[in-house]
């Protein structure tokens, strides 16, 4: 697999994570686009993995959601680092569900071992 495909796979996984966070926090793509100083169509392309995420995008996105930037990074699922899984498990456990309004775990950004919520 070419390097460009590896990057796009990672960008797509990051986009999926961010898109899910937008939904779970009841934010909008437009609000995040404003934070990243891009127009909404560009934000949509980033979320679909069609346009790469810069380091600045990562930091601004993390600040938008009040998270550690590292907590947004996708996880490689193979030794060649060509396939990535969105970093959703710990993040989603820490964000209240739109249907219940409750998080399933306490989570602070960067915490690898979240505790069950009280």
N, C-alpha and C positions, 0 to 999 in steps of 0.2 A: 504494500500500500504506500502511496506517495505521501510525503510530508504534508502537503496541502490537505489531503483527505483526513489525516490524523487530526489536524487543527480543526477542520470543519466538524469532525465527530465530537470533539471536545466542546466546540462552540454550540453545537446543537444541544448537547447535554446541559450546558450552562443555561441556554435559552429555556429549556424545559423547566429547569429549577426555578428560574426567575418568573416565568409565566405562571407557574403554580403558586409561587409566593404572591404574585399580583392578585390572583384569584382569592387565595386564602386570607389575605389582609384587606380585601375589598378595596384595593387601590386600582388605578387605571394605567393602561399603557401610556396614555397621554401624560399623566403625572410623572411617570418614570422617564419618558422621553424629554420632558422639560428639565428634569434633574440632570440628564446626560447631555442636554443641549443639542438634541437631534429632533428631527421632525418625526411625527408618528409613523409614517411608512418605513422609515429607517429602523425605528424601534421594533416594528413587526418583523422586519428582515433579520434583525439581531436575534429576536426570540425564536425564530425558525432555524437559526444557524446558518443563514445565507450570507451574513456579514459577521466578521470576527469581532470579538469583544477585546477592547484594549485594557491595559492594566488600570487606566484611569476609569474606564467604564465599570470595571469590577469594584473599585473602591467607592465610586459614587453610588452604585447599586447597593452595595453593602450598607452605606450610610443611609440611603433611602429606607431600607428595611431595619435599620438599627442592629446590624449583624456584623460579625467579624468577616472580612473579605474571604478568608480561607474556608469559611463554612459554606460558601457558595460553589467552591470548586468541585467539578465532577470527579468521580472515582474511576480509575482505569480498571477494566474488568479482564484484561489479558496481559501477559508478560510483555508483549510488543507495544503496549500502550496505544493501540489503534482503536479500541472500543471503550466507550465510557458510559457510566451509569450516572444519572443525575444525583446530586447530593441532597436527596429529599427526606430520607428516613428521620434523622435527628431534627432537621429543620421543621418538618411538618408536625412532628410530635410536640414542638414548642409553640406552635401558632394555633390559636383557637380556631376550631372548625366553624365555618359559617352556619352549619346546621345546629350545632350544640352550643357554640360560644365558649367551649372549654378546650384547653390543651390537654393532650394525653400524658405529657411529661413536662417537668421543669427543664429548661435548657438555657444555658448561657452560651453565647457564640464561642466556639472553640472547645466546648466541653465534649469529650468523646464518650462519656458515660452518663447520660442524662438520668435523673432520678424520677420515679413515678410522681405525678402531681398529687398534691394533698387533696 
